[in-house]
Amino acid sequence: MLRHGMIERFKKAAPIIQELIEDLAWIQNEFNPEHATEEERTYVMHLLGLGSNCFDESDWRLKRMLAAIGKQGRLIRNSSGRFEMEGTDIEFTCGSSCEVYAPYFSDEEEWMTWLPTSIEYSSDYYFTARPDMKLEGALVRVKGR
C-alpha cells in the first residue's frame, strides 16, 4: 500500500517542478551577477550546482506517470522489421516510450505491473527496462494517445 496522499503530493509537485526548470533556465540565460547582491550570487551558485537535468527528468517522469492511458495491445514485428502494436497504427522505433506488462521483479512473476520503459535497438530491438525480455507478443500500453 502507498503512503496516504503520496500520489496527490506528486500531482501538486509537477507544476512546481516545471517552474523550477524555467527558473534554472532563466539563471543560465539571463542572470547577470553584476546586478545581483552577494547573497543572490551565492544562491545562484548553489542552484547551478543542482543542474536542470534532475528537474527535467522528474518533470518528464511525472507527466508520463500521470498521463491518461491511450492504447494497449500486443507487439508484433511488421514488414519493415520494426515492432508495432497489433491492430493500431502505432509503430515503435528507437526511443519510443511505452509501458510493458512485466513482473515487478525481473526474475519472478508473482506480482505483475506496468513497467515504464522505452524501446532501443542494438542488433535487435529491446526494452531498456528489461533488455532480456522478448518484444514479440509483449503486452504494452502507451499514454496520451
Helices and strands as residue ranges (DSSP letters): H 6-30, G 33-35, H 38-50, H 53-66, E 69-77, E 83-85, E 91-92, E 96-103, E 112-121, E 125-127, E 139-143
